[in-house]
Amino acid sequence: MMSAAQTRASRLEALQCHFTWDLDLSGSLLSRCRDKLLDIGTDNGNRWLGHIYNLRGFIQYRLGSNEDAQSFFNKATEAFNKMRNADEGPWLVVNYGNLAWLHHHLGDQAESEAYLSKVDALNEKYPSPPQEELHPEIYAEKAYTLMTFNGDMNLVADYFQRAIEMQPDMVEWNSWHVLGLTYVHKRSTGLDDDIFQKMRIAQEQDPENLNLAAHYLWQRAKRGESIEDEARELATKVLGSPVGSYSGLKPLLWVYGTYISDDEAIALAEEALKNHPDERYLKRRAALCYQKRLFFIDSPPATSMLDRAVSLHEEVIALYPDSPLIIKLHLATVYAHMSDDGQAKAEQIYQELLKSDLELEDKQLLYNYYAQYLHYQKQDGKMSIRYHMEAAKIQHQSFFRKSSIRILEKIRDRHRNSMCGEIREFLANLKEP
């Protein structure tokens, strides 16, 4: 017969919550996800506020701050009930599971048992539909969690689809399902027709979702539609909405930069920053606009543009102390477009980062950036290839690994480089993560 402690442990393991979802997160990824959640904002109209607080609580627990974790889990309870306009419901199963685990780790087994009993009561009162493993509320929260942590997007799409089929009236689930599908199926030429139509329908059903509206505009532009007037109209709405990463500003800036002009994208980011000068998220967006503008510039940039780009990036590095790698790489890109002194600073940034103790996925990102810097700024093709190989060797699937592999394949297929044979052998022996 199992002891009371064994029985409790078994019940805890059976819970559906962040503690049991096998979210294998490194320290750097935890910090990046925390920054990502902070940048979403806590506007009371945010329909994902309960999920956001649940995630922040779990991250704080993983970072060693139990007091903050409990505070966020309690905020999640309040946010869910306020949003659903009820004091209980299946939306609390994950939240109560998190609290049961947290109190277990705190050594308060009586409180842990109380939350286990609450979960049991909810599961009995709101069972999952026949033929389904989980309740739709749990599928939706699991999908949102994986999407926020850049998890398996095919799994994200599947979980949202299951939730929607059981509870089709949840507009925000459908909107995020469509956004998840765009990450799975997007191509350089745009979405497949069926996904594009789903996005159109979702946007009609959720017209106040400016983030979805900006993504839809982006996909329409990829299909060759003229979207300039609508983009400017959407920009007015975005500028008047609460600041946060769900405001639609990020995809809208990409629309501006790609289909209108980089200069207008910069002007839009600067206007948003003028309205909210202390918002770090807006400073980061503006800094990225300048970095993109400089990356694709054909003629020497104005000194004023370079100075503004440097000052913004330096501010952003200070405002994101736990997630500085990509921002430092962007600053190096800016410096590389400056005078000899600036180029020396770019090289110094890269050398310091190459000597630093980084996790594998961060090394992969660094090697990819450094390889491109070596090719474009230093005209050192051989060393550039070496660093693309280093990025590709790391067994972590990412955009940057795919980028390095794609570049190596292009060099191999052109048959013009003295390292073609070595590249061919390297790619043939390359293992997939």
N, C-alpha and C positions, 0 to 999 in steps of 0.2 A: 504494500500500500504506500502511495506517495505521501510524503510529509506535506504540511501546510505550505512550507516554503517552495517545495517542488511543484505543488499544484499552482501556486501563484505564478511561478516562473513560466510554467506551461501556458497559463492564461495570457500572460504578458506577451509571450512569443506569438500567440495566435492573433493578437490585435492587428488591425489595419491602421497603421500610423507611420509617421516619419521614422520612428525608431526601428521599425521592422521592414522597411522598404529597401533595405540594402543600398542605401545612398552612400556609396564609397567615395567620399570627398577628400581631396588633399587640402592641406592648409591654405595654399594659395587660391584654390577654387572656392573654398569656404569664404575667404575674404572678398573675392570678386563677387560671389553671389550675395553677400551681405551688402556690398556697395550697390549692386543691381537692385536689391529690394529697397534700400534707402532712397534710391533715385526714382522709384515708382511714385513715391509720395503717399500721403495718408488722407487724401481728400475723402470726405464722408460719402460722396457719391460713388466711390470706387467699389464696384460689385465684387471685387476679389480681395477686399480688405481682410476678411477673416482668414483666408488662405495665406495672405501675405504675413499676417501676424503669426500664424502657425509656423511658417517657414523661418521667420526671424527668430522665433523661440527655439526652434531646433538648431539653427546655426549658432545661436548664443550658447546653447548647451554644449555643442561640439567644440566651441572655442573656449569652454571652461567657465562660463558665466551663468551659473545656475539661477541666480537671483533675477537676472535679466530675462532668462528663459521663461521662468514662471510668470513674470510680468507680461511678456508677449503672449503666452498661452492664455492668460486671463483676458487680455485684450481681444484675442481671437474669439473667445466665447461671447463676449459682449458684442463684437462686430457681427458675428454670424446671427445672433438673435435679433439684433437691430435690423439687419438687412432682410431677414426672413420674417420679421415682425411676429416672432413667437419665442417662447421661453425654452422650447426643446424641439428636437427634430433630428433626423438622420445626419444632418450636416455637422452635428457635434460628435459623431463617432470618432473621427480622426483626432479631433481636439481633445476629447476625454482620454483617448488612448495615449496621446502625448503626455498628458498630465499624470496618468497612471504610471508611465515609465519614469517621468521626472521624479515623482515622489518616491518611487522605488529606489532610484539612484541616490536620492537624498537620505534614504534610510527611514523614511516615514511610511512604514508598511500599512498602517491603518488608513492613511489618506490614499495611498495607492489602491488599496482594496476598495475604498469608497468609489473611486473612479472606474475601477473594473466593474463594479456592480452597476454603475450608471451606463457603461457601454453595453452590458448584458441586457439591461432594461430597454435600451434603444434598439438593439438588434432584435429583441423579441417583439417590440411594438412596431418597428419598421423593417421587416425582413426584406432581403433582396428578392427581386422577382424570380419566379421559376426559371430554371435553365441558366441563371446568371450567378457567377461567383460572388459578385459584390453589388452593393446598392449603388444606384446611379450617382449619388452624392459623393461616394467614395471613389468611383471611377473618375469623376470630374476633378476631384482634388489631387488624386494620384497623377492624372495627366498634367494638371497645372504645375505640380511639383517638378516632374521630369522636364517639362518645357522650360521652366525657370532655371533649372540646373543644366540645361543643354544636354539632356539625356537622349535616349533613343526616340527620334521623332516619329518613326513608324509606330512605336508603342503608344506614343502620345496620341496620334491620330486614331488608333484603335480604341483606346480608353474613352476618348471624347465621343467617338461614334457610338460606342455601347451606351454611354450615359444619355446621349441625345435620343437614341432609339427608345429608351425607356421613359424619358422625360423630355419630350420635344419642345415644351414651352419655355425652356431655359435659354433665353436669347444669347446670353453671354457665353454659354457653353458652345453654341453653334459658331459664334464669332471666333472664339479661340480655336475651335476645331479647324476652321478654314485657315486661320493663320498658321496652325501647325502643318496643315497640308501644303501650304506654300513653301515651308522649309524642306519638306520631303520631296516635293515634285518640281521645284522651281528650276528653270533652265535659263540660259542667257537670253533666249528669245521670248521668255514668258511662260506662263502656266499652260498646262493642257486645257483644252476647251471645257471639259467637265468640271475641273477644279475652278476655272475662271468663272463659270456660271454659278457655282456654289458661292463663290466670293461675292458675286453681284447680288444674289438673293440675300446673303447674310448682311450685306451693307444696307439693303432696303429694309430689312427687319430690325436693324440696329443703327438707325441713322445718326444717333448722338455719339457713336463710337468713332471719334476722330482718328484714332490709331488705325482702325480698320479702313476708314475712308481714305487715308493717305496711302496705305498699302494697295488698295483697289486702284487708286489713281496711278500708282507706280506701274501696276500690271497693265493698265490700259495704255499707258505711254509706251511700254515695251511692245505693244501690238500696233504701234504707229498712230494712235489717236492723238489729236491735238488737245492738250490738257492745260495749256498755260493759264487761261482765264480761270478755270476751275481751281487750279493750284493756288492762285493768288487769293481767290475767294476762301479756300480752305485755310490759307495762312492767316487770314483775319480771324477766323474762328479759333484756330490753335493759339494765336497770341492772346486771345481773351479767355482761354481756359486755364484751370489750375496747372501749375508747373509740375512736370513729372514725365517719366519715360512712357507713360500711356497716353500722353497728350497728342501724339501723332507727329511731333516735331521732327524726330529722327528720320522716319521714312520720307517725310515731306522735304527735308533738306536734301535727301538723295534725289528726289524727283527734281528739285530745283537745280542741283549741281549737274545732273545727267542730261536733263531735257530742256532746261532753260539756260542757266549759266552759273558757273561757280561764283562769280561776283555777286549775283543776286542771292545765292545761297548764303554767302557771307553776310550780306546786308540783312537778310531775314534773321540769321542767328544773332547778329549784333542788335537788332531791334528787340528781340526777345530778351536779350541780356540787359538792354537799357531799361526795360520795364521791370526787371527783377535782377538788379546788379549783384546780389549776394548769393544767387543760386548756383551751386557748384555744377549741377547737371547742365545748365545752360552754358557755363564756361567751357565744359568739356565738349559740348556740341559745337560751339564756336571754334574752339581750338582744332577740332577735327576738320571743320570746313576749310580753315587756313592750310592745314597740312595737306589735304586733298588738292587744294588749288595749287600749291607749290609742287606737288608730286607730278602733276601733269602740265606744268607750265612750259612753254616753248621759248620764252624770252626771259632775260634777267628780271627778277621781281623787284618792285620798288622797296626801298629801304624801310619805309613806313610799314609795309605789309610784313616784312620779315621781323621787324621789331615787335609788332603786335602779335605775331604768331609765337615768337619766343616767350613774351611776357605771359600770354595766355597758358601756354604749356607749362611754364614754371609754376604758375598759380595752381593749375590742375594737379600737378605732381604733389604739391603741398596739401591739396584738398582730398586727395585719394592716397593717403600714406601706405595703405595696405595693398594697393593694386597699382604700383607705379610702373611695372615693366613695359606694358604697351605704350603708356604715355611717354616714357623715356625714349622708346624707339621712335615715336612720332617726333619728339623734340630733336632727335638725331637727324631725322629726315629733313626737318626745317634747317638745322645748322648746315647740312650738306649743300644747301642752295646759297650759302653765304660766301663771304670772302675766305681767304686762306685761314684766318683765325677761326671762323665759324666751322670750316671743314675739319680743323684740328680738334675742335670741341666735339664734333660728331664722332670722330675716331676715338676720342677719349671715352665717350659714353659707351661705345661698343666694346672697347677693351675692358673697361670696368665691369660691364655686364658679363662678358665672356669669362672673366675670372671669378665671378660670384657663384655662390652655391644656389643653384636653381633646380626646381623639380623638372622632371623630364618633359612635360608638356610645355613648360616655359622655355626650356632649352630649344625645343622644336621651333617655337615662335621666334626666338632670337636668331637661330641659325638661318631661318628663311629670310628674315629681314636683312641680316648681315650679308647673305649671299646676294641679294638684290642691290644692296649698297655697293658691294664689291664690283658688281657688273656695271651699274649705271654711273656711279660716282668715281670709282677707282679704276675702271676699265681693266680689272683683273679677272678675266674670264675663267682661268684655271682654278683660282681659289674660290671663285663664286660657285663653280660646279662642286668643289669639295664640300662646301657648306650646305649646298642643296642635298647632297648625299647624306650628310650628317643629320639633317632634318628628316629625311625620308627613312633613315635607319631606325629612328625612335618609334617604338611600337605603341603609338597613340594615334588613333584616327582623328584627323582634324582638317580644317580648311588649309592650314599652312603645310601639312604633310602632302595633301593633294596638290597644292600649288607647286611645291618643289618637285614632286614626281612629274607633273605635267610639263614643267620647264625642262627637266632632264629628258623626257620623251621627245620634246620638240628638237632639242639639240641632237639627240640620237638620230632622228628621222631625217634631219637635213644633211647628214653625212659630210659635214664641212669641218668639224672640230677634230683635232688630233686625239681627243679623249673619247671619241665615239665608241671605240671598242670596249674601253673600260666602263663606260656608261651602260652599254648594252649588257655586259656581263653583270654589272651591279643590279640593273633592273630585273634581269632574268632570275637572280637569286634573292630578290627582295621578298621578304615575308610580310603577309598582311597581319595586322593586329588581331 
